[in-house]
Amino acid sequence: MHWNPGGAVFAPPATYSIGAPSISLAALDADGDGDIDLAASTAASETATACRSPDPGALRILPNDGHGAFGTLITEEAPEALFSLTPA
């Protein structure tokens, strides 16, 4: 991920791990603080391909720290794989 601090340049890239391959990504204000957070859905099985899977999955959120970086990963287990994230 590249952060734009202004001045028509990008800062060096930052890498954030979510601990599993992602299926879907969304940018949204998950914690209501006005900063855009990142959310990713993951499946327990890397071979899950149907729209719904019996494999458990997880919703993983990287909260924006408000200073150009993301904080500690938050993981919420899901009863099945989440294949699409749509911010409300």
Short mmCIF file of the C-alpha atoms (twelve columns), coordinates in Angstrom:
data_MODEL
# 
_entry.id   MODEL 
# 
loop_
_atom_site.group_PDB 
_atom_site.id 
_atom_site.type_symbol 
_atom_site.label_atom_id 
_atom_site.label_alt_id 
_atom_site.label_comp_id 
_atom_site.label_asym_id 
_atom_site.label_seq_id 
_atom_site.Cartn_x 
_atom_site.Cartn_y 
_atom_site.Cartn_z 
_atom_site.pdbx_PDB_model_num 
ATOM 1  C CA . MET A 1  0.000   0.000   0.000  1 
ATOM 2  C CA . HIS A 2  1.333   3.473   -0.867 1 
ATOM 3  C CA . TRP A 3  0.414   6.474   1.251  1 
ATOM 4  C CA . ASN A 4  0.224   9.890   -0.426 1 
ATOM 5  C CA . PRO A 5  1.506   12.489  2.066  1 
ATOM 6  C CA . GLY A 6  0.985   15.280  -0.499 1 
ATOM 7  C CA . GLY A 7  3.393   17.082  -2.767 1 
ATOM 8  C CA . ALA A 8  2.681   14.748  -5.725 1 
ATOM 9  C CA . VAL A 9  4.769   11.906  -4.240 1 
ATOM 10 C CA . PHE A 10 4.059   8.593   -2.542 1 
ATOM 11 C CA . ALA A 11 5.743   7.347   0.607  1 
ATOM 12 C CA . PRO A 12 7.572   3.996   0.477  1 
ATOM 13 C CA . PRO A 13 5.139   1.063   0.374  1 
ATOM 14 C CA . ALA A 14 3.786   -0.488  3.565  1 
ATOM 15 C CA . THR A 15 2.735   -4.133  3.822  1 
ATOM 16 C CA . TYR A 16 -0.021  -5.385  6.110  1 
ATOM 17 C CA . SER A 17 -0.671  -9.058  6.748  1 
ATOM 18 C CA . ILE A 18 -4.147  -10.400 7.444  1 
ATOM 19 C CA . GLY A 19 -2.945  -13.941 8.105  1 
ATOM 20 C CA . ALA A 20 -4.880  -15.661 5.319  1 
ATOM 21 C CA . PRO A 21 -5.629  -15.248 1.596  1 
ATOM 22 C CA . SER A 22 -8.373  -12.677 1.067  1 
ATOM 23 C CA . ILE A 23 -11.540 -13.315 -0.918 1 
ATOM 24 C CA . SER A 24 -12.986 -9.809  -0.889 1 
ATOM 25 C CA . LEU A 25 -11.739 -6.365  0.158  1 
ATOM 26 C CA . ALA A 26 -13.619 -3.214  1.116  1 
ATOM 27 C CA . ALA A 27 -12.659 0.281   2.243  1 
ATOM 28 C CA . LEU A 28 -15.082 1.641   4.846  1 
ATOM 29 C CA . ASP A 29 -15.287 3.461   8.166  1 
ATOM 30 C CA . ALA A 30 -15.764 0.333   10.297 1 
ATOM 31 C CA . ASP A 31 -15.254 2.018   13.669 1 
ATOM 32 C CA . GLY A 32 -17.121 5.292   13.032 1 
ATOM 33 C CA . ASP A 33 -14.122 7.577   13.636 1 
ATOM 34 C CA . GLY A 34 -14.237 9.233   10.200 1 
ATOM 35 C CA . ASP A 35 -11.107 7.454   8.881  1 
ATOM 36 C CA . ILE A 36 -11.297 4.820   6.135  1 
ATOM 37 C CA . ASP A 37 -10.439 1.342   7.424  1 
ATOM 38 C CA . LEU A 38 -9.742  -1.800  5.380  1 
ATOM 39 C CA . ALA A 39 -11.839 -4.952  5.672  1 
ATOM 40 C CA . ALA A 40 -11.081 -8.334  4.122  1 
ATOM 41 C CA . SER A 41 -13.011 -11.575 4.107  1 
ATOM 42 C CA . THR A 42 -11.140 -14.851 4.263  1 
ATOM 43 C CA . ALA A 43 -12.108 -18.515 4.077  1 
ATOM 44 C CA . ALA A 44 -10.668 -21.326 6.130  1 
ATOM 45 C CA . SER A 45 -10.177 -23.295 2.925  1 
ATOM 46 C CA . GLU A 46 -8.190  -21.867 0.015  1 
ATOM 47 C CA . THR A 47 -10.248 -24.070 -2.335 1 
ATOM 48 C CA . ALA A 48 -13.642 -22.543 -1.461 1 
ATOM 49 C CA . THR A 49 -15.104 -21.296 -4.735 1 
ATOM 50 C CA . ALA A 50 -18.897 -21.350 -4.407 1 
ATOM 51 C CA . CYS A 51 -20.951 -18.305 -3.472 1 
ATOM 52 C CA . ARG A 52 -21.478 -19.866 -0.063 1 
ATOM 53 C CA . SER A 53 -19.174 -22.342 1.569  1 
ATOM 54 C CA . PRO A 54 -19.613 -24.573 4.603  1 
ATOM 55 C CA . ASP A 55 -16.048 -23.695 5.581  1 
ATOM 56 C CA . PRO A 56 -15.828 -21.116 8.348  1 
ATOM 57 C CA . GLY A 57 -14.372 -17.805 7.365  1 
ATOM 58 C CA . ALA A 58 -13.442 -14.555 9.011  1 
ATOM 59 C CA . LEU A 59 -13.908 -10.842 8.655  1 
ATOM 60 C CA . ARG A 60 -10.549 -9.136  9.188  1 
ATOM 61 C CA . ILE A 61 -10.344 -5.385  9.735  1 
ATOM 62 C CA . LEU A 62 -7.284  -3.146  9.665  1 
ATOM 63 C CA . PRO A 63 -8.352  0.028   11.491 1 
ATOM 64 C CA . ASN A 64 -6.943  3.290   10.168 1 
ATOM 65 C CA . ASP A 65 -4.868  4.988   12.872 1 
ATOM 66 C CA . GLY A 66 -5.554  8.464   11.429 1 
ATOM 67 C CA . HIS A 67 -1.859  9.077   10.737 1 
ATOM 68 C CA . GLY A 68 -1.322  7.289   7.418  1 
ATOM 69 C CA . ALA A 69 -1.048  3.743   8.756  1 
ATOM 70 C CA . PHE A 70 -3.251  0.909   9.986  1 
ATOM 71 C CA . GLY A 71 -3.436  -0.453  13.520 1 
ATOM 72 C CA . THR A 72 -3.716  -3.906  15.016 1 
ATOM 73 C CA . LEU A 73 -5.624  -6.474  12.990 1 
ATOM 74 C CA . ILE A 74 -9.118  -7.277  14.313 1 
ATOM 75 C CA . THR A 75 -10.498 -10.716 13.416 1 
ATOM 76 C CA . GLU A 76 -14.138 -11.781 13.753 1 
ATOM 77 C CA . GLU A 77 -14.911 -15.413 12.959 1 
ATOM 78 C CA . ALA A 78 -17.832 -16.105 10.614 1 
ATOM 79 C CA . PRO A 79 -19.940 -19.281 10.453 1 
ATOM 80 C CA . GLU A 80 -19.215 -19.574 6.721  1 
ATOM 81 C CA . ALA A 81 -16.938 -18.009 4.159  1 
ATOM 82 C CA . LEU A 82 -17.807 -14.426 3.229  1 
ATOM 83 C CA . PHE A 83 -17.336 -14.026 -0.514 1 
ATOM 84 C CA . SER A 84 -18.374 -10.423 -0.958 1 
ATOM 85 C CA . LEU A 85 -18.070 -7.336  1.235  1 
ATOM 86 C CA . THR A 86 -20.271 -4.321  0.535  1 
ATOM 87 C CA . PRO A 87 -19.995 -1.250  2.764  1 
ATOM 88 C CA . ALA A 88 -23.418 -0.059  3.927  1 
# 
